[in-house]
């Protein structure tokens, strides 16, 4: 296969990376503790932990899991926690004990939690106290035998008031006690390899029940090396300050945590990015260099009247993932910071990074960039043959960051890979000049209007550029005349009086006739996942 993106790499990006640069993700933290022991690793609630302190606290967690609870290599342990000190400390402790971490959204419903615990076979959960009522609802229907509860200040030993543990959970141990007792125990090091499982990363479940992508230590080490190779100017050892507003239970945040730990970065944890004032208070004086996020977060932050309070003197880069970066959002961000948002693309199944716009590309490309080193990316048509230049097809990939499959789902695995081992992403894309990949849309989101294929992303980008529109989402709805018609759900800017007619007129000026929305519906807010993705499925269900 040809790799037109290699020419775009130039001299600054290697064609290949070493997926075994470290034998495991645990070795990365050991390296960081040795190289950057006294550097601040984590900052949260106005307090800090050094790399040495994180290493010691995670040793205590691992020793307790191993000696008191009998955790063995390969056991699955669920972690249900927001972005606080406890998350990285517990994460590394789980891995040092040789176990596989099952990442759980702390805002899950009882139904969602029950499915994930049963599917993964987790017998132990470390859970934020505020999430315990959800667990109490369904614990008897799951394999869970051990519950360790987490308060907001745990991990760093801070006495921060936290929600009470649900009284229905009668046999629990607090993380603070685990660490205290674990410090008196001796950890037996587990010789992990790249083939050991590190995460069961459950997909968003936008269609049916979610599946656990099996990710290995090699997958995560490879992807962190791929990320660093693509953005050499944003990965200076001992120099970077990263705002971690992305939830750490999401694979994008997890990989970045590992990648920047390898560099001794200071990682500023944001427990609740929806609290815009609280986030600005936290970041305004941090002199951050790197800001990863999703389009909706950048949109909200750039619209805040307090944006001017933020010290941008050290700022280098914003990285957008999880959903497409809208051009209007990136243009506004550039007005405020001097730089466009670097859009990337990936999935839970690719650990997650598959493509990103390189460091030396300063304009808004309207693409998710080029494939990262050591990756193969092809576009397949409905006949499973590679499409021609300029044609769209399903994005399929191979590489050291790509999952081997879903946890105990042989049928899904058979359907998710081609005969020669390429993972089928379910996304539709087209290669532009220089190997830049443009995501057209998810296969299932395509709308057919009078026989013409319409991709909602294009419509959303056009409507968002209309004055007075804050954000929008486009779906297809049944139509007697055209088969399907476009319905766009719009959230107005504060104080805006934009009308349906104005939006349709704007679309007529920018889109061919069959792409013009037939219906405009105004909402106060769009339904979103906790990562910030707009949930078109919920909008469809309203019909």
N, C-alpha and C positions, 0 to 999 in steps of 0.2 A: 504494500500500500504506500501511496505517496504521503508525505508529511509536509504540506506547503508552509506550515507554521515554523519550520526549522529556520527558514530564511529570516523570518521576523525576529527570531531569538537574537541574531547578530552575535557579537562576541561576549555579551554580558550574561547570557543564560546557557547553562550546559544542556546538551541533548539528553543526557541520562543522569540519574542520581543513584546513590547507593541505598537501597531499601534496608540494608543491614548495617547502616552507619552506626547504629546502636543495637545491641542484641534485643532490647525491649524498651518500652516506654519508661519502665522503672529505672533503667540505666540512665535515661535522660535526666531524671531528677537527681540521681546519685552524682552525675557529672555536674549538675548545677550547684548542688550542695558543696561539692568539692571546689569548684571554680569560682562560685559567686556566693559562698556561704553567708557572708555578712550583708549582702545586698538585700534590699526589700523585695520580697517575692509577691506578697499580697497586701492590698490595702482595702479596708472596709470599715465602715462606722467610725472613720477618723483614726483608726488604729492600724498597725502594720505587723506583719510576720516576715522574718528573713527566710532565705532558702534553708539555712541550717535548722531553724525552728520548725519549718514544714516537714523537713526530713525526719526530725526527732519525733514529732507528734504522729506522723504517719507510721513510723516504726512501732510506736506504742499501740496504735490501732491494729496493725498487722499482727503483732505479738498476741494481743488479746483474742483476735479472731482465731488465730492458730492454736494457742495453748488452752484457752478457756472454752472455745466454742467448736474446736475440732475442724475448722475450715481446711479443706484440701484443695489442691491444684485442680482447676476446672469447675469448682462449685460456682453456681450463679448466685450473686448477691444483689438485691435491688437497692438503689439509692434514689430517694425522693426528697430533693432538697433544693431551695433557691440558691442564688449566688451569694453565699456567705463563706467565711473562712472554712467552715466544716466541709464544704463540697470537695475542694482539692485535697484536704488532709485525709478525708475518708477515702476518696478515689485512689490515692496513692497507697493507702493502707490496704485496701482490697486487693490491689495488684501485687503488692509486696507479699501478701499471703498466698499468691498464686491463683486467686479467684477471678472470675469474669463478672464485670459490673453490668447490671441491667439498669439503664437510665430511665427514670420515671418522672414525668412532668408533675410537679407538686400541686398543680391545679386540676389534676385528673378527677373525673367523676368516679363513683364506686364501680360502675360498669366497666369503664376503661381500665381502672386499676386491676380489677378482678381478672380481666382477660390477660393482661400483661404478666401478672404473677403466675397465673395458671399455665400460660403458654410457655413461659421461660422455665417453669419448675423451680422458681426461687423459694427457698425455705427460710431465708433471712432477709429482713429489710431494715435499712437505716433511714429514718423518716423524720422530716421536720415536724415539730410538735403541732404546728397549725394545720397539718394535713392528716393528723391522726383520726379525726372523725370519719374521714372517707375510708380509711383502712378498717376502722371498727365496724363499719357497715357490712364488710364482706370478708373479713379475715377467716371466718369459719368455712368459707367456700374456697379457700386457697391452701397451698401447701405450707404457708408461713408458720414457722415454729418459734422464731426468735425475732423480737422487735427491739431495736435500739433507737431511742428518740434523740432528736437534735434540737437544741435551742439556738437562738440567733447568734449568741456569742461563743458557742462551742467551737473547739478547734484552737481558738486563740485564748480561751479561758476568760472571756469577758462576761461580766454579770449583766447582760442585756435582758430586760423583761421580755418574755416570750409567751405565746399562747399555752394554756394548760393542755396536758396530754389527755385525750378522751378517757373518761373514767371506765368505759367499757373494756379498755385494754388494761388488764389487771397485772400482767407479768411483763414489764418492760425494764430496760436498763438505759440510763442516760449516757450520751456520748462522753460527757465530762468524766463520769466514773470509769468508762472504758479506757480513756486515755490515762487517767491516774493509775489504774491497776495495770494497764499495759506497760507503763514505764518500768514496772518492777519485774517484768517478764523478759525472757531472752527470745528474740526472733530467730527462727531457723531459716536462713536465706533460701529462697526457691530459685533454682537456676532456670529462669524463663527463657524461651526461645521465641523467634519471630512467629512461630506457628501457634503459640498459645493464644487462646481467645482473650481479648481485653474488654470488649463491649458486646452486648446484644443491644443494637441500636434499632429501636422500633420505628418503622416508617409512620408517616403522619396519619395513615388510615383514612385517606380521603375517599377511598373506595373500599367498602367492607371493613373487616377487622384488620388491625395493623399486624405486620409481620416483623420478626426480629432479624435484622441483617447481622450476620456473624462477622465481626471485625477482629482481626488479629493484631498483635503487637507490631508485626511487620507492616500491616496496612497503615497504621497510625504513624509509625516512624517514617515510612516512605512518603506519606502525604505531608508530614511536617518538613521533610527535606525538599519536596517538590515546591511547597509554598515558599520556603526560604530562597530557593533557586530563582523563582520568578520575580521576587521583590528584594533584590540585594540592598537597595538603599533604605529599606524599611526593616532591616533585620541586623542591626549593628549590635554585636555582643556587649552586654552590660549597659546599653544606652537607651533602650526603648521603654516607653511608658504606654501601656495598652489599656484603653477603656473597655472593660468587659461587661457591656450591657446585654450582649447576647446570652441567653440562658445556657448554663454549662451542661444541662442535660441534653442540649441539642448538639449535634455532631460538629457544626461549624465552630461553636464556642469551644468545644472539647479539643478539637485539633489545634486551634490557635493557642489554647492554654499550654498544650504540650510543646508546640513549636517555639513559643516565646519563653517557656521555661528553659529550653535548651540554650537560650541566649541570655539567661539571667535578667530578663525584663521585669519591670515592676508592673504588676497587673492589678488595676483598680476595679474591684468588684462592685457591680451595681445590682443590689437585690431586687429593686423594683423600677424598671425603666419607664413605667407608666406615670410615675411621680416625677414629672418633668422638672418642677422646681427643686426637688430633692436631688435629682441627677445633676442639674446645673450647679447646685451648691457643692456637690462632690467633685465635679470635674473642672470647675472654672479656674482653680489655682493649681491644678495637678501638673501643668506643663506636659500634657500628654503628647505623644508622637503619632500613635496609631489609634484609629477609631473604627472598629468593625461594627457593622449593623445591617439592618434591613431597610428597604426603601421607606416604609412607614415611619421608622424611627428618625431617619434623616429629615423626612418631611416635617414631622412634628417639632424636631429640635430647631430646624431652620426657620420655622414659623413663630418660634417663641420670642416675645419681646425682650427676653433676657439674654439672647444669644450673644449680644455685644459684651457681656460680662466675662465671657470665656477667654482665657489667655491662650492665644494660638501661636505664641512665639516659638514653640518647639514642634508644632504640628507638621507632619509629613504626609499623612495618607489616611483616607477613609476607604474602607473596603465594603462593598455591598454584596450581599448574598442572600440565599433563602428565597428570594423572589426577584423579578426583573427590576433594575433601577430605571425609573422613569426619567426621561430627558429633562422635563421641567424641574424635577427635584434636583438633578445633578447640576443644572444651570444655576439654580438658586444657591446651592451649596458652593459652587465656584465663586459666585458673587461675594459670598461671605468669607470664604477661606482662601480663595486663590487657586483652588484645585478641584477638578472633577472627582466624583466618586469612582473608585476602581471597581468595576463590576466583575464578579466571578460567578462560577456556575458549578454545581455539584449536587450530590445526593447523599443520603445516609449510606447508601451502598458503595459510595466511592470515597468515603472517609474524611471529608466529603469532596475535596477540591478536584475538579476535572479540568476546568479552564479558568483563566483570569487575564485581564488586560495587563500587559507588562508595564514595568516601572517607567520605561521611556516613552510610553504613549500618553500624551498629555491632553488630547482632545476627547470628547465624548464620542465613542465609536458606535453606540447603539447595539453593541454585541457584548457577549460575555467573555471576549478575549480569545486567547489561543490555548490549545491543550498544554498541560504542564509536562515537564520532562518525563521520559520513560513511559509515556501514555500512547496508546493507539486509539484513534477515534475514527469511526466510519459512519456513513449515513446510508441506511438501508431502506429501499422501497417496500411496498406491500408484497412484492415477490421475493423478498429477502435478498435481493441483489443490490450491490452498491449503485447509488444514483449517480448521474452525470454531474459535471461541474455546474454550479449555480442552481441545482435542483434540491428540493427539500426532501428529507427522509428522516427516519427514526435514528436518533443518536445512539450508537452502540460503542462500547469501549472495553479495552483490556489494559491492565497495568498493575503494578505492585500495590496500589491503593484500593483495588476493586475487591469487594467481598467475594467469598467462595460460594455464598448462597444464604438462604434464610434458614433460621433455626427450625429443624425438624419439619421442613416443608418441601418434600421431594417433588411434588407436582408443580409447585410455584417455581422451584429451581429449574425444572425442565423447561418451563415456559419462558423463563427469564434470561436464558443464555442461548446464543446461537450454537450450532454444531462445533464451531471452531473456538468457542469459549468467550465470545464477546457478550458483555452484559447489555441487555436491552433496557434503556432508560425510560422508555415510554414518552420521551420528549421529542419533538420534531424540530429539526434545525437545518440550516443551510450554511455552507462554507462560503465566505466572501474572500476577496483578494487578501493574500498574506496568511491564509489559514485562520482568519478570525471567524468564530462560530456565532451565528445569530440564532437565538432560540425563537422559533416561530410560535410554538405552543405545545401543550400536552396533546397527545393524540385525542384523548376523550373530550377535550375542551373545544375542539374544532366545531364550528357552526357551518352548516351548509344552507346558503340562501340562494334559492332559484338555481341550484346546481353549482354554485360557486363556493369554494372553500373560503371561510372567513376565520381569522385567528383573533380571539379576544384581546390578546396583548396589544395588537396594533390599534384596535379601537380604543382601549383604555389609555394608551399613550396619547392619542389624539384628543380625547375628551379632557384628560388631565391638563393639557396645554391651554384649554379654554379659560379665559379670565373668570375668576370667581369659583372655579372648581377646586376643591381640596384633594379629593381622591374619588376613584370610581371603580366599578367592576362590571364586566360585560358577560352576559350569558345568552344562550339561544333559547327561544321559546317557540312552541308550535304555532304555525301560521297557515291558514287555509290557502292563501295565494302563493306563498313562496316556500312552503314546506317548513322552514324555520325563519324567525325574524330575530333581530338583535334587541335585547333589552339591557339598558345600562342603568345601574344603580349609582346615584351621585350623592356625595357629601359636599355641601357648599363650604366655602371659606367663611369664617366668622364675619358677619355683617354684609355678606354678599346677597344680592337680589337677582342673581343669574336665573334665567328662565329656561324651560324646556326648549322653547323656540330658539333662544340664543345658542344653546348647545347644538341643536340640530343644524342651525345655519353654519356654525363653526365647522361641523363635520362635513357638510356639503362642500365647503370651501377646501377641505383637506383630504377627502376620501371619495373614491368612486361610488356611484349611486348605490350599488348593492351592499356597501359597507356602512351606509348611514343608518344609525340606530332608528328603529321604528318606535321604541318606547323609552322614555326617560322617567325614572322613579327616584324621587328624592328621599334620602334617609338621613337620620341624625348620625349614624355610624355604621360602618360595614362590619360584618362578622369576621373575626380574625382568629387564627391559631395563636398560641402563646409565643410563637416565634415571630409573629407579625404578618404571616401570610394571609391574604384575603381568601376566605373560604367560599368559593363559588358554589360548592355543593350545597351549602346552607341556603344560599340565595335561590338555587334551583328548587330546593325543597319547599320554598314559600309559594310556589306556583299551585 
